[in-house]
Amino acid sequence: MKSTKSDAYALAKKISTVLDEKKARDIVIIDLSDKSIIADYFVIASGRSTTAVKSLADNVDEKLSKEDGIEPLRRDGFSEAKWIAVDYGSVILHVFHEETREYYHLERLWVDGANYEKFGGND
């Protein structure tokens, strides 16, 4: 069964909620549905250390697997944990070390002002 944009948004919100519960920083959801075929949404968050970055990505993975039976298509970046990308098909999670996020500033490539949603309170 093909997922819809609303299914993808619900998944992005769930990922964001898990990140917020685990104290991720600067969580944003970016709607890519009209901009790219890569995914419908990016969820971007930061951690203060490589340990935090790994833990955040692992927590999302575990929660989605146990509660929803959702497994990632691909996981990259765990060895250095400066930028971990986890591909769930319609949603791609990016968890950055704060300095790496600042350097790459992924948001500037995809945000046009109308497709950006700040999530949670851990800024």
Buried (B, 14 or more C-beta within 10 A) or exposed (E): EEBEEEBBBBBBBBBBBBBBEBBBBBBBBBBBBEBEEEBBBBBBBBBEEBEBBBBBBBBBBEBBEEEEEBEBEEBEBBEEBBBBBBBBBBBBBBBBBBEBBEEBEBBEEBBEEEBBBEBBEBE
